[in-house]
Each structure stands twice: as C-alpha cells, then as structure tokens.
Amino acid sequence: MEPTPEQSPHHAYPDHWEADVVLRDGGTARIRPITTDDAERLVSFYEQVSDESKYYRFFAPYPRLSDRDVHRFTHHDYVDRVGLAVTIGGEFIGTVRYDRIDDRGRPASAPADEAEVAFLVQDAHQGRGVASALLEHIAAVARERGIRRFAAEVLPANNKMIKVFRDGGYTQRRSFEDGSVHLTLDLEPTEKSLAVQRGREQRAEARSVQRLLAPGSVAVIGTGRTPGGVGRTVLRNLLAAGYTGRTYAVNRAFDDGLATLDGVPAHRSLGEIDEQVDLAVIAVPAHRVPEAVADCGEHGVQGLVVLSAGYAERGAEGRELQRELVRQARSYGMRIIGPNAFGIINTAETVRLNASLAPESPARGRIGLFTQSGAIGIALLSGLHRRGAGLSSFISAGNRADVSGNDFLQYSFEDPDTDVALLYLESLGNPRKFTRLARRTAAVKPVVVVKGARHSGTNPPGHAVPVSRIPDTTVSALMRQAGVIRVDTVTEMVDAGLLLAGQPLPAGPRVAILGNSESLGLLTYDACLAEGLRPRPPVDLTTAASPQDFRDALAEALADGTCDAVIVTAIPWVGENGEAETGDGQVLAEALTKAVAGGSAKPVAVVHVEIGGLAEALAAASSTAAPRPRTAAPRTVSPEAGADRAAATAPEATNDRAGTTTPATAAARTGPTAPETATATAALGTPASGTPASGTPASGTPASGTPADATADPETPPRPGRIPAYPAAERAVRALAEAVKYAQWRRQAAVPGKIPEFLDDTIDEAGAAALIEAQLATAPDPRGRPLTHDEARELLGRYGIDVRPTLPAPDPEAAVAAAARLGYPVALKTTAPHLRHRADLGGVRLDVADEEALRRAYGELTDLLGKPAELLPVVQAMAPRGVDTVVRASIDAAAGAILSFGLAGAPSELLGDTAHRLVPATDRDAAELIRSIRAAPVLFGWRGSAPVDTAALEELLLRLSRLVDDHPEVVSVALEPVVVAPQGLTVLGASVRLAPPPARSDVGPRRLPNY
C-alpha cells in the first residue's frame, strides 16, 4: 500500500515492515504500517471493539473516534509517530502505535530514545496472540528508528495487556502512579525475549500444520461429476481411508438437482454448506484457483491443499501466479500446502485423513514424512508400504509456496504420534532457521533428511528462497552439527527411518553379528569396519541352524554387556537334494521376535537373502508355528576364515516335516520372493522403549507441547520393537551406523557446549567496533573493502588473535634491514595474489639463517618468478615447527556465519578435507571441528610425530567465532597458514574483508517469507 502526498516526503512508506505472521491458533494475519487510506477501515474496526476494551485503551468512555482522532491515528511520519495494523481479509483486527517522547513525556524527535506505546485488539480476536505479535514488530520498528525504551500506562484491571508486556521477555520496570500501572520496557532483545519469541513461533507454526492435518471437515473443490480426475480421486481416497470428519464435494458445474456424490453432500459452492469448512482441497485448473480461494476465504476455511499445477514450475508467469495465490490466501488468514502438491495424510485413529492422490492410505505408524516432490512422495509411500512400515503423517508440499519443511519440523517436535521425521528437501528456504529447529527436534526424536538439487547451484522451479553459495559438503556438515541424519538417497532414508522408528538407540559402536552364513557374516563384519563401527567376530550358527538356534543366539547377544547392537544374518536352508529352500520365514520371524520380547535396550537388524516371507512375517509377527528343534551348535568365525560349509547332509536336512511348517513347504506354496519385495520391515507391537530412538514411551501420550521424551521413564523395561530387515549387509550396517552417530550426538547435546568465560577478559569488543566503523566509513563501495595486513592485524589483535608481523622487502637492502629488525632466522616469501599460499611454485624460502643466505634467496626468487614489483616480497620471523593449518570464517547470505578448518596444502583442498560449524561455536564445536577432518590424526601424533597443541587451536577457533558473531560487518576472515606446534601456535598470514552486514532472516520479529 503506497503513501499519499499528505504523508511526509522525507520518510517513504516502509514496505519492509510489512509481514505475514502465524497467530497462536495457527491462522495467519498481515501486519503493515497504517496509512492515510485506512480511515474507513479504522472507523469500522473501532465500531466492532467493545466498550470495555475502549475504556481500557482511553481510560474513559470513548464510544466513537472523532475526525481529529482518525486523522491522528492514520497520519504518521514513520519515525517519531508510527502505527501498525493487523489485517485479515483486508480489515483491521488490531492496532498499535508509538509516539516518541522526551524525559517529560512530551512529543519529541531524535535523539530522544523513548516512546509511548498503546494497543487495541478487536474483542473477537483477543486470545489469538495478536497483541504479542504486534509488540514484537513495533519493538523492531522502534529499534530501527533509534528508540530504546517503551513507556505504557495500563489500568490495573487490564490484566490481558499487562500480561502481554510481562510475558514479552524484555527487561521492564513497573510502578503504580495516579491509579494506573506505569510500565517501562527496554527494547534491546534479551535471551529471554528471544526464547519467548521462538517459543511462540514454534507453537503457532505447529498449530497451523496441525489444523491442516486434523480438520473437522473437508471440502474437495473440483470434484468431477464422473469417475476419474484429480478431485474425484481425492474424494474416493478420503472415503476409503474412513475419514472421521465431514466431507463435501464442491463443483460449480454440478446440476441443481444433485444432492450427493459418492454418498457425500454435493454443492455448487462453499456458501451452500451450512457449516464452516476447515480444510479445502482445490483441484481445479490454475486460472480458476483465485475464485476458489476467494470462496474459501469468505466462508472461513482455515487451510488449503492446492493440487492444481501451472504455477512457478511453468516459468516467470507461473511464479507471479504463485505469489498472488499466497498473497490472496494469507489475506484471509489461510495457510497453503502446494500448489502442485500431491496431498496430505494423517493416520491417527481419530482422524484417518487421506486427502492425497495416494491410492492406498498407509498403515498407522510412528514415522512423519515430508517431501517437496510428488514423484518422490509416491515412491516413498510405496516403499514404506511394501516394507510394512506405517506413517503418522505425510505432507507433499509441491512447490512449497507456504508450508515448508521448517513448519513440518515445528509440528513433528510437538506431535506425540511421531517418533521419527523423514524429509526430502530440494531447498532449505531459511537454512539458519532450519538448523535451529532441527537441533531442537533432534534432541528428542531423529530427523532424517535427503537433500535433492545438491549440485545445481540453483533452486528447483517454484522455490523462492535465497541461493546459497556454500558447497554441499558444508551443508552436510552443518546438518550434522544440528543433529540431522543426512543421507544421500531416499532408499537410505527409509532404511535409517525404519531402524530408528522401531529400535532403541545403541549405547555405542560395538556390534554383535550372528547368523547361518559365514560369508554373509564376514560381509557384514567388513561393512561395519567401513562405517566406523566396532564389530565382534561373527558367530556362525552354520547352515544347519534352526530358528531356535537363532533365538538362543540372539537372546545371548542381547544379554551380553560387551556389545551395543546385534545384526542377524540369514540365508535359506539347504534341502536334502542340495537345493536352497527360500520358503516360509514365519518360524524364524517368530523366533527372533520372541528373543527380543523379553525386553532389550539394544537395536536389532536382520540381513537376509531370499528367505521368502521372512520380512513379511516379521512385519506381521503373527506366526503360531512351533520352532524347529535345535541341532547345531554355534561357532565363532574369524574374519579370515573360509566360506560357508555345505550342509546338505546335516541332520536338519532329513528332519521329518510332517507336523511342522518349514521353509521348504512354504516355498512350495509361495515360491521365491524378489529381493526388493523381501526388504519389508519387521513390525511387532509398539516401538521399543528403554532407550528409544525418539524418546517416546511405548504407551501413553505426552501432553501437547511436551517434548516426546519428557515423560519417558528410563527405568521402564523395554518392550519388543519393530525389527527392520534388509536385503544387503551394507544397507543394514549403514542404517545402524547412522543410529550410532545420532545417539552419540544426542548424548552430547544433553550437556550443551559453552563459550569459555576467559575470552571476555582478552577481548576488546568496543575497540574492534570502532575500528570497523572507521574502516567502513572510508569505503563508499557497498561491497566493502579488504583490510591491509596491518589493519587486519590490529582488528584481530582486539580479539586476542596475534598475527606474526611481516615487513615489506621491495629490494635486497630492504630485505636485509627487515631481517635485522626481526632477527634471524627468517622467511622470505612473495605476497602477490597469484603466488600467495603457493609454496609449491617456489615463492617461499624458509630458515634463512643470515644476510648472505638472504641475499642469495632474494636473487633466486626474483630470477625464478619475476621482478620484486610483481612478487611483492616480504620478510617474516620464522615460527616454531609444527603442522600447517587453515582457519576461515565467512558469511553466506542463506546459511549465515560459518567457521571452517582444515590442513594447509593442495592435498586437503583437492580432497575437500575441510570441516565446518555454524557460528557462534561452542567449546565442543571447536573440539569436534579439528577432529572431524580425515587428516586429523596428523594433529595427534600420527606415525610417531609429536602431538600438537590442539587446545591452543581450539581457543583460536573460539576467538574467531566470537569476532564474526559480535561484528557481522566482518564478512570474511582467512588465517593461513596457522602453524600449530607442540606448544602454542603462530598465525603467519591473515586476510579480512569488511562490508555492510547482509540482512538476517533468522532474527527480528516472527514473519513468514514475503511474496
């Protein structure tokens, strides 16, 4: 909305203050500055406010606004006088304004830094968090305009308004004067105010998704009159799933006499429906969607699932249609899944919603699934169903114009029916927010992510998000830091999700391996070593092993305190005629489930090859067949041992099968099972507790808003869980390895790292700020400027980072003078950009012991590489011998400040052996950073070398992290090389770049992405 000429020409309409917000109940509203065009809206709004609310606002009966009042409340200069309004459907539901005042309470201008603030919220919308959202936004506006404090007068009986101020988390002072409560709020954000803000954001966004997934009524707009078509398919799926709410078919082309369709009421428009509809599924052509959205908004629909295509995936014109769709829906307070969505599913018994194109609703389970791709969604639903896994919820967001993976994380964190969150993402939208939400969610339940479009460098069509320049390896490292289980394929995501949803977390990396195949055991052993696990020698039960042998061996392994997880390997039995019996694995499945039924805190996974029906039987766990008698004793196999022993003549092969269901007889009935089909996940009863992957107890439901593991009793004996089965050892081991790493992260996250207090005593934050301000004042270029060597040394020195000085050597005499000043031995090196940090090109001479050697080195350098004016040689005192490393910090527009570490040199660069952490880094982050590179053993005494001073290196990382966190104007720092010796370290080179800080999307008041 544009300002009129009556408004001050010196202060243009601040459109960056406009924001869409999610309110406490999950609905949306728009916050924007009030303009002179809002006079009629303001009067209409005021007429709908109760006399009591008016009295609380003006401290006296105030039935109507005068013309003078309307003029005053709609004319602002956007500096000293500011008004904001919350709108739904274009109409006001709440307002706030501030007026700058001096120390006597009179109207003032800058530099006065206090303002009087007042709120008014329509009674019908009180309790929705409107005033709280307004306080966040008006406080941010005030800080931007140089206001540091708010003053407010509140009547003692106005408890709601007093609570808004009290619960905001700002530092405040309160007094009682002249019959009213006088409040003063310091507007500088505090840890408490940020925590309050993020807590409100979490609850509101979770509630907005919950409203979509658990509606009381659903209307399918665009339901075809004949079978087939998208709308009719969704209606059929809703009915087939047994949706517990009310369902309506809507199509403006229905005949007037049509009362029902497929047994549900049929209507030409939402206006014909006697009750409010909670969710609308829109399946009409794109050009008719605006009409459908308007109909939904005018009749109080809470949320939309837009299946229609023809939006941003079609190019620029489609992108504009998509933006308009979001703007239109949000103007009515509705959230959108889509467009180009596949649909949503909620398997809760009280809901049973399948508002999707999936022909078969998945079984009820403990996995929540979010995907940005309909095709991937179809594949994942099919794969999970085939493997016997159930879902708690499913969202296919399509173009992800509104509801995103971040919203799904907010919902999953609170949902007591979800133990594991699986996400297929093609863009992160707000990476800083994603990592923050993922870290909090991963602390109570696993988050498994597959990231598509990893190497394209662009966003998928329809995803309007900042493009990150950081490489995919960095994204992966940052996810790991947040506790996210990052996998490469959707198959790996399902593999890991099934293990985490059904099995407890492992207490460590020790793995017991048992089975009836020596070779398969050895393959599993090798896979464990490759994934960094610590396998015990496989236990070979021999191919003559019976299900009872498996049961006994598994029970023994679960009771053994020297292992943390068990992998069971199984191949078909061999019959009398030497042919493999792929047959019925029901008996073996029952034996395995009975072994874990006693309760174990250790995860179990099964690797099987062509045992027909085993995975299905594990999933059903319904066999009543008697186990076969035990005939073979187990033996431990050395990893160097030979292949499987033939067992065609074992006693088991001649066993009388007349009264027992065996694999052989089952094979005759069903035939062999395809490997992929045989990967169905085992499922028995409820998820294991004890040390469950999610922390959620096997029975009982935590209260809403309570973290899933907050009510878990660690002393409760674990119950049998779903045993996942895999067709290959590598897949089972990879899933287990991810569980081990996640469990370790979660144990460490329980005691978070900290920033050492000793840093405060050696850091001059104010001095650094003054230097930065002075340097930027000399740089008119908005891209900023690099600092000189001396300027960088001075700035880094303010944070206790000492950079060894260098002296220029434009000629041999200057080099000799510099060496005399610094003291021998010295280093002579070039600093030309094309030669910097390229010792392999011969631009560095070390350990120059005296003047003669220095002159000789100088001549060699210039003869080899060029004139001194081209080389820019410098002289530097030698540092103690050690390991050359590189420490960097940089700002990415999407991900934020990132701290990086690696060894110096071409091999590390070629192999990409660099570790990354988000800033601010804690002491634990710094310690993990230097230990997470593949070449880390070089720092800790590899091949008999002396270990270096890693404590000094960790301190350096913390200091640099603190610098870029305190001063976002420091957009790039490179310390190279940093020589880490057995005692201490030396920073030999530093480059720093300053620039105006990029806008941050993860701070400030709550807001949805703008369109």
Secondary structure as GFF3:
##gff-version 3
##sequence-region A 1 1011
A	DSSP	three_ten_helix	15	17	.	.	.	ID=ss1
A	DSSP	beta_strand	19	22	.	.	.	ID=ss2
A	DSSP	beta_strand	28	33	.	.	.	ID=ss3
A	DSSP	three_ten_helix	36	38	.	.	.	ID=ss4
A	DSSP	alpha_helix	39	47	.	.	.	ID=ss5
A	DSSP	alpha_helix	51	58	.	.	.	ID=ss6
A	DSSP	alpha_helix	67	74	.	.	.	ID=ss7
A	DSSP	beta_strand	81	88	.	.	.	ID=ss8
A	DSSP	beta_strand	91	101	.	.	.	ID=ss9
A	DSSP	beta_strand	114	121	.	.	.	ID=ss10
A	DSSP	three_ten_helix	123	125	.	.	.	ID=ss11
A	DSSP	alpha_helix	130	144	.	.	.	ID=ss12
A	DSSP	beta_strand	149	154	.	.	.	ID=ss13
A	DSSP	alpha_helix	159	167	.	.	.	ID=ss14
A	DSSP	beta_strand	172	177	.	.	.	ID=ss15
A	DSSP	beta_strand	180	186	.	.	.	ID=ss16
A	DSSP	alpha_helix	191	213	.	.	.	ID=ss17
A	DSSP	beta_strand	217	221	.	.	.	ID=ss18
A	DSSP	alpha_helix	230	241	.	.	.	ID=ss19
A	DSSP	beta_strand	246	250	.	.	.	ID=ss20
A	DSSP	beta_strand	260	261	.	.	.	ID=ss21
A	DSSP	beta_strand	264	267	.	.	.	ID=ss22
A	DSSP	three_ten_helix	270	272	.	.	.	ID=ss23
A	DSSP	beta_strand	279	282	.	.	.	ID=ss24
A	DSSP	three_ten_helix	286	288	.	.	.	ID=ss25
A	DSSP	alpha_helix	289	298	.	.	.	ID=ss26
A	DSSP	beta_strand	303	306	.	.	.	ID=ss27
A	DSSP	three_ten_helix	312	314	.	.	.	ID=ss28
A	DSSP	alpha_helix	316	331	.	.	.	ID=ss29
A	DSSP	beta_strand	335	337	.	.	.	ID=ss30
A	DSSP	beta_strand	343	346	.	.	.	ID=ss31
A	DSSP	beta_strand	353	356	.	.	.	ID=ss32
A	DSSP	beta_strand	364	371	.	.	.	ID=ss33
A	DSSP	alpha_helix	374	386	.	.	.	ID=ss34
A	DSSP	beta_strand	391	396	.	.	.	ID=ss35
A	DSSP	alpha_helix	405	414	.	.	.	ID=ss36
A	DSSP	beta_strand	420	425	.	.	.	ID=ss37
A	DSSP	alpha_helix	431	442	.	.	.	ID=ss38
A	DSSP	beta_strand	447	451	.	.	.	ID=ss39
A	DSSP	alpha_helix	472	481	.	.	.	ID=ss40
A	DSSP	beta_strand	485	487	.	.	.	ID=ss41
A	DSSP	alpha_helix	490	502	.	.	.	ID=ss42
A	DSSP	beta_strand	510	515	.	.	.	ID=ss43
A	DSSP	alpha_helix	518	530	.	.	.	ID=ss44
A	DSSP	beta_strand	534	535	.	.	.	ID=ss45
A	DSSP	beta_strand	539	540	.	.	.	ID=ss46
A	DSSP	alpha_helix	547	559	.	.	.	ID=ss47
A	DSSP	beta_strand	565	570	.	.	.	ID=ss48
A	DSSP	beta_strand	573	574	.	.	.	ID=ss49
A	DSSP	beta_strand	580	581	.	.	.	ID=ss50
A	DSSP	alpha_helix	586	597	.	.	.	ID=ss51
A	DSSP	beta_strand	604	608	.	.	.	ID=ss52
A	DSSP	alpha_helix	614	620	.	.	.	ID=ss53
A	DSSP	beta_strand	635	636	.	.	.	ID=ss54
A	DSSP	three_ten_helix	651	654	.	.	.	ID=ss55
A	DSSP	alpha_helix	663	670	.	.	.	ID=ss56
A	DSSP	three_ten_helix	677	679	.	.	.	ID=ss57
A	DSSP	beta_strand	725	726	.	.	.	ID=ss58
A	DSSP	alpha_helix	729	749	.	.	.	ID=ss59
A	DSSP	three_ten_helix	757	762	.	.	.	ID=ss60
A	DSSP	alpha_helix	765	777	.	.	.	ID=ss61
A	DSSP	beta_strand	785	786	.	.	.	ID=ss62
A	DSSP	alpha_helix	789	797	.	.	.	ID=ss63
A	DSSP	beta_strand	806	808	.	.	.	ID=ss64
A	DSSP	alpha_helix	812	822	.	.	.	ID=ss65
A	DSSP	beta_strand	826	830	.	.	.	ID=ss66
A	DSSP	three_ten_helix	839	841	.	.	.	ID=ss67
A	DSSP	beta_strand	844	848	.	.	.	ID=ss68
A	DSSP	alpha_helix	851	865	.	.	.	ID=ss69
A	DSSP	alpha_helix	868	871	.	.	.	ID=ss70
A	DSSP	beta_strand	873	877	.	.	.	ID=ss71
A	DSSP	beta_strand	883	892	.	.	.	ID=ss72
A	DSSP	beta_strand	896	903	.	.	.	ID=ss73
A	DSSP	alpha_helix	906	911	.	.	.	ID=ss74
A	DSSP	beta_strand	914	918	.	.	.	ID=ss75
A	DSSP	alpha_helix	923	931	.	.	.	ID=ss76
A	DSSP	three_ten_helix	936	940	.	.	.	ID=ss77
A	DSSP	three_ten_helix	942	944	.	.	.	ID=ss78
A	DSSP	alpha_helix	950	966	.	.	.	ID=ss79
A	DSSP	beta_strand	970	980	.	.	.	ID=ss80
A	DSSP	beta_strand	985	987	.	.	.	ID=ss81
A	DSSP	beta_strand	990	994	.	.	.	ID=ss82
###
